[in-house]
Amino acid sequence: MTTTPRWRALTHHNLFWPVAVLVVLLLVNVPFTPDFFSIRMTNGHLHGSLVSIVLFGSPLILVAVGMTLVIATGGIDLSVGAVVAITGALTCSYISDQSDQSALSAVFLALGIGLLAAVICGLWNGFLVARMGIQPIIATLIIMVAGRGVAQLITDGQIITVNSEPFKMIGGGYWLTLPFSIFIVAVVVAITVALTRRTALGLLVESVGGNAEASRLVGIRSRRIKIMVYVFCAVCAGIAGLMISSNTSAADGNNAGLWIELDAILAVVIGGTSLLGGRFSIGGTVVGALVIQTLTTTIYTIGVPTQTNLVFKAAVVIVVCLLQSPKFRAKVFRGKFGTKTGAKGGPGQPPAAPADTTPAPVAAPKMEVS
């Protein structure tokens, strides 16, 4: 039986395999937790495994959304975990020094200080990458290493605890029966999608990721675009840091946001964004982050030994990435899921068209100082 065009188009959609894996992971939990999909109302708040997955995955979604735009420009940001720690440390340190920790003015000022530090970290990363020409992995590695030490200096190597109800609202509060952090994530994602898909900004980001030098020569301020995305990524990490420290009412400079940069990169890749830069998918990144968080929940649900949970997570990520590969699907499924073998050009490729040997006219590039 041949594959229908509609099924072929569905399996070729960039969200098909991440969503399919997410559904499978959710179903795996049912035999171990029969009421896994049940959502109940307790003290006016919605509770359940699905709500918990979104709640605890909110910081990762934020970091991954920021990472998506950085990767779309052909870069990488390894400093987001340190930014999470610095933001939480500064915010909690300021609140803990106040006589009235629940004063709104003090809490808002503390939030501003924390996010300002995140912006500075993003500007530093963008300056090194865009202006100094340092490789992104090296430029962001600086704050990844030094930033964790800065967070330790801010907290004096201790875990700073706070008792502030307004601050607790960010990561541990509820609004309209749902965790308040879900609304924060929804707003950030909606703004990001609106700016990148309803304006020319997304196209500019993709063009810089495709070829930064060519983009500069045609008039796109590629350096400014790069600085902007690194600042945005740092701000997303800063908001995630506020969520994490708010949820625990404490700042831990050593463990807050530890290795979150790796989970964020995995979420971006699972969502279908190429590490080489160019086209990106915000929706795919959100699904990828939910896959990572659901996988973490599944590991604890089915009782995977703690010492092997990272291996289990790596195995699932490999499976997802292989399923997204057209070449892998063509070899394994032999024409299923919309892949077919053409007469020429290999699996899933139509016969190669004759090359056009007519020379294209060469236009003088537009020069603009960025």
C-alpha positions, -999 to 999 in steps of 0.1 A, spaced: 0 0 0 15 33 -10 18 62 13 -8 89 8 4 125 0 -13 137 31 5 113 53 38 121 35 33 158 41 25 151 78 56 130 84 77 157 67 65 184 90 93 195 114 71 190 145 59 155 136 87 134 151 92 155 183 55 154 190 54 117 183 82 110 207 66 133 233 33 113 231 52 80 234 70 93 265 37 104 280 21 70 274 51 51 288 43 66 322 7 53 323 15 17 334 36 30 362 13 59 372 -23 50 362 -36 85 370 -8 102 351 -31 121 328 -55 131 356 -57 167 366 -73 176 399 -82 208 417 -67 212 452 -71 244 472 -81 263 441 -51 251 421 -47 226 393 -24 197 401 -13 167 381 17 152 363 10 172 331 9 204 351 41 195 369 59 188 336 50 222 322 58 239 356 93 224 360 100 226 323 93 264 322 129 275 329 142 251 303 117 264 277 128 300 283 165 292 280 159 270 249 139 298 232 167 322 237 192 296 226 172 290 194 178 325 181 215 323 190 219 290 171 199 304 142 227 329 137 253 301 136 264 307 172 261 289 206 257 302 242 273 280 269 269 308 295 232 305 301 236 283 332 260 308 348 236 336 339 208 317 357 230 314 388 241 351 387 206 364 383 192 344 411 221 352 434 219 390 429 181 390 433 180 369 464 210 387 479 193 421 476 160 408 489 176 391 519 192 424 530 159 442 532 140 447 565 107 440 547 114 413 521 78 414 509 79 451 499 70 454 463 94 482 456 123 461 470 113 430 450 109 449 417 143 466 423 158 432 430 143 418 398 157 448 378 192 443 393 191 406 384 179 412 348 204 440 343 232 416 352 218 392 325 217 420 299 254 429 307 264 392 303 245 391 269 262 423 258 296 409 267 290 377 248 277 396 218 306 420 219 332 391 219 314 373 191 303 401 168 329 427 174 360 408 184 354 378 161 359 352 188 343 318 182 310 317 200 318 285 219 350 301 233 334 336 239 305 321 259 328 296 277 343 326 295 312 335 314 302 298 318 334 293 339 338 327 354 301 334 359 297 305 382 325 319 404 309 353 404 276 338 416 296 320 444 312 354 454 278 371 455 264 344 478 297 340 497 296 303 489 263 299 509 227 292 499 208 325 504 172 320 515 145 346 513 109 349 527 91 371 502 56 363 490 58 386 459 90 370 448 76 335 455 49 343 430 72 342 400 82 305 402 60 291 429 28 311 427 -6 304 410 -29 326 390 -62 315 375 -56 281 390 -24 276 370 12 281 380 22 317 373 54 307 355 34 291 327 19 325 319 54 341 319 66 314 295 35 319 273 41 356 271 78 353 262 71 327 236 42 347 221 64 378 219 92 359 203 70 343 177 54 377 169 87 394 164 104 367 144 74 355 123 52 387 120 81 411 112 113 409 91 134 402 122 132 364 118 142 366 82 172 388 92 182 363 118 180 334 94 200 353 67 228 361 92 229 324 102 230 313 65 258 336 56 268 365 79 293 381 55 269 380 26 242 395 48 265 423 58 274 431 22 237 435 12 231 460 40 220 438 69 236 449 102 247 414 110 268 424 140 239 442 156 217 412 150 242 389 167 245 412 197 208 414 200 202 376 200 229 371 226 213 398 248 179 382 243 192 347 252 208 361 284 175 378 293 156 346 289 182 328 310 178 356 336 141 351 338 146 314 341 170 321 370 143 342 387 119 313 383 143 287 398 153 308 428 117 319 433 104 284 433 129 273 460 130 308 478 167 304 477 198 312 456 224 285 451 254 299 431 269 264 427 239 243 415 213 267 401 211 262 363 238 236 363 240 220 329 208 237 317 228 249 287 232 213 275 195 205 279 186 237 261 209 228 231 193 193 230 158 209 231 167 231 201 181 202 181 151 180 189 129 208 177 145 207 143 167 237 143 201 231 127 233 238 147 247 252 114 224 282 116 197 294 93 161 284 96 147 278 131 115 268 148 103 283 181 74 258 182 98 229 177 120 242 205 91 243 229 82 208 220 118 197 224 120 213 259 88 194 269 104 162 255 135 167 277 114 175 308 90 146 302 120 123 297 133 134 331 99 127 347 97 93 330 132 83 342 120 89 378 86 73 372 99 40 358 127 38 384 158 40 362 188 39 385 202 73 392 237 64 380 224 55 345 197 81 339 221 103 318 228 73 296 190 67 293 184 103 283 212 103 258 198 71 242 163 87 237 178 119 223 198 98 198 166 80 187 148 113 182 176 128 161 178 97 140 140 97 134 144 133 122 171 124 96 156 118 61 186 96 52 181 74 82 143 70 76 150 63 39 174 35 48 155 19 77 119 23 66 125 18 28 101 43 15 77 45 44 69 78 62 70 97 30 106 89 19 110 74 -16 139 65 -38 143 86 -69 159 74 -102 189 95 -95 201 116 -66 197 90 -38 169 83 -13 141 107 -12 156 129 -40 140 135 -74 162 131 -105 187 158 -108 178 186 -132 202 197 -159 226 224 -146 220 259 -159 253 270 -174 242 305 -181 263 329 -161 243 350 -137 249 388 -137 271 400 -109 257 430 -90 278 453 -70 272 446 -33 258 473 -11 284 483 15 273 495 49 293 498 81 278 477 109 
